[in-house]
Amino acid sequence: MKNIRYAAVAAILISLFAFTLIIAGWKVSAGAAVVQFTSDKVDGSFKGLKADIVFDKDHPEQAKFSATIDATSLATGFFLKTDHAKDALGTDQYPTIKFVSTEVSKSGSAYLAKGNLTMKGITKPAVIHFTFDDKGTQGVFKGDLKVIPKEFGIDHMGTPDEVMVKLTVPVVKS
């Protein structure tokens, strides 16, 4: 009876250890993430990306992404456009943009992270197409996301119909 208990405990511990090996946690390299946006009317960038990332390229279905960006860090390179864009995003009232994945899958040689994007207090479904360059204990996520500003109540005069967001996120295993 004692041997059966030890075997059961050993099996549980091995299962838990194997599960933690399968799912790797990643931490964004401090200050190294690049978040840029482009449109037919304005280009710019954000700083301050923070993320909780659980990802293993061999098991993308178990991945989880939760990321925020400091919307007040928006910069266009021209103060009037920057002020206008911040006003359109309502950064005084909504200083954070957030993405939380609901499903991650392989797509050819890349991946898709489906989830919920929240901007200006409105949450809508979004899809990030991304690749992952695995370098052992380090890596780089590169992705893009199409945003339709009007879906988020961003409709000031001069707001583009579509904005492409490009992400480059260096990470280290946590």
N, C-alpha and C positions, 0 to 999 in steps of 0.2 A: 504494500500500500504506500509506504514511504517513497519507494522508487517511482511509482506512478505520479505522485505529487511533484517530485523533483523534475521528472520528465515534462510534466505539464507546465511548470514554472519556466523551465529552460526553453520550451517551445514558444511560450508567450514572449519571453525576453528576446529570443532570436527573431521572432516575427516583428516585434517593435523596432529592433535594431535594423533589420532589413528594410522596413518601411522608412526609417529616417535616412537610410542611404539612398533610397530611390528618389526622395523629394529633397532637392537641394535648396537651401535658403540663400538669397543673394542680397547684398547691401550695395546701394548706389555709392560709387566713389565720390567722396565729398567734393562738391563744386564742379565736378567734371561733366555732368549731364548737359547736353545741348538740346534745347527745345526751340525750334524755329518755325515760323509760319509764313506762308506766301499766299498772295491772292492777286487779282488783277488791279487792286487799288492800294494795297498796303502790304509791306513785308516787315517782319520783326522777329523778336525773340522774347523768351521768358527765362527767368532764373529761379532757383530755389526748388527744384524737383526733389520730392521725398517719396520713397516707395517701400512697400513691403512686397518682396518678390519671392515666390516659391516656384521653382522651375527646374525641370530635368528634361533635356531635349529628347530623351528616349521615352518619356512618359508625359507628354504635354497635356494630356487629359486630366492630370492631377495638379496642374499649375494653378496658381492664384496670383493675381496682380492687384495691388491697391496703391494708387499713386495720387499725389496732390502736387499742384504747382502754385506758386505765389503769383496770383493774377496782378498784383500791384507792381511786380517786377517787369511788366510788359514794357518793351522799348522798341521804337521804330527807327531811331536815328534822327528823327526830327520832332522837336518837342510839341508842336501843334498836333501832329498826327498821333503822337503818343498820348497826349491829353484826350484827344477825341476818342481814341480806341479804349482807353481806360474808362472814360465816361460811358461809352456804349456797353462795355462789360459790367458796368456798375461796381467797379472795384472797391468803392467806399463801403458799400453794403455787402458785397460778395467778394471778399479778398482771395478766395481759394477756388481753383478749378480741380475737380476730382474725377478719377476714373477707377472703377472697380470691375474686375472681370467676373463674368458668370460662366464662361466656357472658353477653353483654349484647345486648339486642334492643329494638327499638321496640315499644311497646304502646299503640296509639291516639296520644294526644298526650303520652304519658309513655314511660318505659323500664322494663325489668326487668333486674336484675343477678342472675343465678343464680350461686351459688358455694358455698363451704364456710365455715361458721361454727364457730369453735373456742372453747369455754368449758369451764373446769374440766377441761382435758385431753381433752375429747371433741369430735370434729369431726363435724358433720352438715350435710347440704345445707340451704341457705337461699336465700330470694328477697327482694331489696330492690326495692320499687316506688319509682321516683323520677322527679322532673322536674328539668330544668336550665334556669335562667334565665341565658342567655348575654348578657353585657354587654360583649363585646369581649375586653379583656384581664382582665376579672373575670367572676365568675359565682357562682351559688348553686345547689347541689344540695339538694333537699328530698326526703326519702324516709321510708318506713316499712317495718318488718320485724316479723313475728309470730314470737315465740319460745315454744316449749313447754319450760319449765324441766326437767321430768322426763326429757326426751330427752337432757339433758346431765348427768344424775345430780344435779340440784338438786332435792332432795326433802325438805327440812327441814319440820317442822310449820309450817303457815302459808304454805308456798310456793304462789303462785297457779298455776292450771292453764295460764294463757296470759298472756304479757306483750307489749304493743305497744311497740315502740321507734320513736321519731320522731327524724329527723336533719335538721338544718339546717347545711349546710357551705359557708360562703363560701370561694371559691377565687380565686387569681390565676394567670395563665399563667406557667409556669416556663420 
